[in-house]
Amino acid sequence: MGRRWLSPRHVNLLFSVLLRPKIPPDKVFLLTMILALAAIDAIGELYALKAMIKWPNDLYVGRKKLGGILTEFSTWNKTVEYVVLGLGLNANWRPADEEGMLYAATSILVETGGEVSREDLLVGILEKLEPYYRKMSSGRLEGFYKRWNEESMLVNKRVEIRSTGERICGKALRIDPHGALIILDDQGQERKIVYGDVSVREISA
């Protein structure tokens, strides 16, 4: 969407993980969500900081963005060849000192007042991600669906969603097993919002 990613040198955690899962393309979203859970859990354990998922691929503390996930993949003969999961987390950065920010942002340093070991943070996330990935690969998914909804900052909130030529307002009901956001729109109809087609512009209680 023409947006610019911004991160000063040597202060944040930016990394990618290469995976070769044996899943169909319509299941790739599962990987985005288990990485989000791994990051939330590691941040909570290491820094006693509560982060939540802003569907489809951002992490927030309160109303401020803490990080984002970018998932890219390649297919061959209708199967996934590889997936690259990229995660950027604001660690020791002070976003308020930066000019030209489009959205409110925060960092672990800002929220906790303490310096972050990026190495420890990376290890913590990967230690959470590995068993989640193994569990997902074995098909044990129900617990993940439950947690995605529990950790969502959108569920049960009023949202405004914009896509090409369309603006949808309503209440976010849940994230379904395929990664779609289900909302009850202002006309009383359930709508399925598919990852990649929309962006959430505004959230209010």
C-alpha positions as MATLAB code, in Angstrom:
seq = 'MGRRWLSPRHVNLLFSVLLRPKIPPDKVFLLTMILALAAIDAIGELYALKAMIKWPNDLYVGRKKLGGILTEFSTWNKTVEYVVLGLGLNANWRPADEEGMLYAATSILVETGGEVSREDLLVGILEKLEPYYRKMSSGRLEGFYKRWNEESMLVNKRVEIRSTGERICGKALRIDPHGALIILDDQGQERKIVYGDVSVREISA';
ca = [
       0.000    0.000    0.000;
       2.974    2.299   -0.479;
       3.748    2.544    3.226;
       7.287    2.990    4.488;
       8.819    0.828    7.174;
      11.009    2.827    9.556;
      13.601    1.537   12.018;
      16.819    3.269   13.135;
      19.970    1.161   13.252;
      20.947   -0.945   16.255;
      17.885   -0.361   18.441;
      15.118   -2.709   17.280;
      14.744   -6.418   16.586;
      14.245   -7.212   12.898;
      14.518  -10.798   11.718;
      13.131  -13.353    9.278;
      12.565  -17.084    9.630;
      12.561  -19.408    6.620;
      10.158  -22.349    6.887;
       9.153  -25.150    4.529;
       5.797  -26.263    5.929;
       3.780  -29.000    4.303;
       0.563  -27.001    4.113;
      -1.693  -25.669    1.346;
      -1.468  -21.948    0.482;
      -4.733  -21.147    2.267;
      -3.150  -22.204    5.569;
      -0.159  -19.841    5.432;
      -1.981  -17.372    7.674;
      -1.575  -19.896   10.501;
       2.144  -19.137   10.519;
       1.582  -15.399   10.852;
      -0.612  -16.005   13.860;
       1.669  -18.453   15.672;
       4.575  -16.010   15.292;
       2.355  -13.275   16.755;
       1.538  -15.536   19.716;
       5.195  -16.458   20.187;
       6.165  -12.784   20.282;
       3.348  -11.871   22.689;
       4.288  -14.714   25.030;
       8.018  -13.927   24.991;
       7.426  -10.211   25.611;
       5.109  -11.031   28.492;
       7.532  -13.426   30.144;
      10.689  -11.358   29.649;
       9.332   -7.865   30.308;
       5.931   -8.315   32.009;
       4.420   -6.321   29.138;
       1.011   -7.143   27.662;
       0.915   -6.935   23.862;
      -2.082   -7.828   21.693;
      -2.767   -8.680   18.063;
      -4.244   -6.086   15.753;
      -5.561   -8.184   12.881;
      -4.105   -9.216   10.569;
      -0.413   -8.800   11.343;
       0.435   -6.082   13.874;
       1.274   -6.131   17.578;
       0.058   -3.318   19.805;
       0.377   -2.157   23.382;
      -2.734   -0.149   24.158;
      -3.394    2.030   21.105;
       0.233    2.144   19.984;
       2.010   -0.122   17.527;
       4.814   -2.253   18.920;
       5.636   -4.360   15.890;
       4.513   -5.967   12.675;
       4.757   -9.240   10.801;
       5.273   -9.632    7.069;
       4.656  -13.080    5.588;
       5.812  -13.995    2.098;
       5.584  -17.386    0.442;
       6.088  -19.249   -2.794;
       3.999  -22.068   -4.209;
       4.677  -24.883   -6.654;
       1.951  -27.148   -8.059;
      -0.587  -25.702   -5.596;
       1.573  -26.497   -2.557;
       3.715  -24.214   -0.424;
       7.380  -24.328   -1.380;
       8.611  -22.030    1.399;
       7.423  -19.303    3.770;
       9.433  -16.336    5.038;
       8.137  -14.906    8.302;
       9.509  -11.438    9.006;
       9.041   -9.730   12.380;
       9.948   -6.195   13.356;
       9.678   -5.242   17.048;
      10.388   -1.849   18.561;
      12.827   -2.619   21.353;
      15.143    0.219   22.456;
      13.728    2.921   20.178;
      11.855    6.063   21.213;
       9.364    6.629   18.361;
       8.290   10.004   19.764;
      11.720   11.369   18.826;
      11.143   10.487   15.160;
       9.641   12.931   12.677;
       7.111   11.982   10.026;
       5.462    9.058   11.855;
       2.027    8.252   10.404;
       0.801    6.172   13.344;
       1.285    6.194   17.107;
       4.069    3.785   18.003;
       5.770    2.577   21.144;
       8.572    0.244   22.193;
       9.453   -2.127   25.003;
      11.859    0.502   26.361;
       9.181    3.195   26.368;
       6.614    0.945   28.037;
       8.872   -0.588   30.697;
      11.629    1.976   31.171;
      14.297   -0.724   30.791;
      16.855   -1.501   28.105;
      16.161   -4.595   26.030;
      18.656   -7.306   25.127;
      17.762   -7.943   21.519;
      19.573  -11.287   21.659;
      17.507  -12.431   24.638;
      14.329  -11.227   22.949;
      15.151  -13.110   19.752;
      15.944  -16.308   21.639;
      12.766  -15.972   23.690;
      10.580  -15.618   20.607;
      12.211  -18.518   18.770;
      11.925  -20.754   21.828;
       8.176  -20.079   21.816;
       7.801  -20.372   18.051;
       9.378  -23.816   17.634;
       6.868  -25.836   19.711;
       4.002  -23.810   18.236;
       5.238  -24.637   14.742;
       5.547  -28.339   15.579;
       2.065  -28.370   17.079;
       0.617  -26.570   14.063;
       2.394  -28.954   11.682;
       0.801  -31.911   13.462;
      -2.665  -30.446   12.900;
      -3.443  -29.550   16.522;
      -5.009  -26.157   15.876;
      -7.996  -25.649   18.148;
      -6.002  -24.067   20.954;
      -4.515  -21.560   18.518;
      -7.929  -20.422   17.270;
      -9.028  -19.787   20.849;
      -5.915  -17.799   21.701;
      -5.999  -15.657   18.535;
      -9.398  -14.415   19.596;
      -8.408  -13.985   23.245;
      -5.340  -11.955   22.279;
      -7.099   -9.872   19.603;
      -7.531   -6.164   20.306;
     -10.394   -6.026   17.791;
     -12.788   -8.752   18.907;
     -15.950   -7.310   20.469;
     -14.923   -3.790   19.431;
     -16.444   -1.477   16.848;
     -14.228   -1.216   13.780;
     -14.055    0.628   10.506;
     -12.520   -1.229    7.603;
     -11.664    0.180    4.216;
     -11.008   -1.773    1.043;
     -10.989   -0.763   -2.596;
     -14.157    1.192   -3.210;
     -15.785    0.057    0.036;
     -16.028    1.160    3.655;
     -17.416   -1.267    6.219;
     -18.360   -0.395    9.784;
     -19.485   -2.820   12.441;
     -18.557   -4.971   15.408;
     -15.676   -7.432   15.149;
     -16.973  -10.851   16.205;
     -14.052  -13.232   15.797;
     -11.101  -14.391   13.730;
     -12.078  -17.602   11.962;
      -9.861  -20.686   11.429;
      -8.843  -19.423    7.990;
      -7.601  -16.109    9.368;
     -10.541  -14.006    8.191;
     -12.006  -11.321   10.414;
     -15.745  -11.812   10.889;
     -17.706   -8.651   11.615;
     -21.361   -7.827   12.131;
     -21.862   -4.779    9.937;
     -24.173   -1.867   10.649;
     -26.859   -3.465    8.460;
     -26.926   -6.532   10.698;
     -25.102   -8.835    8.261;
     -22.076  -10.972    9.072;
     -19.185  -10.133    6.757;
     -15.980  -12.079    6.185;
     -12.953   -9.787    5.743;
     -10.090  -11.581    4.051;
      -6.442  -10.968    4.859;
      -4.680   -8.806    2.306;
      -7.803   -7.068    1.003;
      -8.503   -4.586    3.775;
      -6.899   -2.342    6.362;
      -8.315   -1.302    9.689;
      -8.455    2.476    9.821;
     -10.078    3.196   13.134;
     -10.906    1.380   16.331;
     -13.199    2.671   19.052;
     -14.806    1.085   22.076;
];
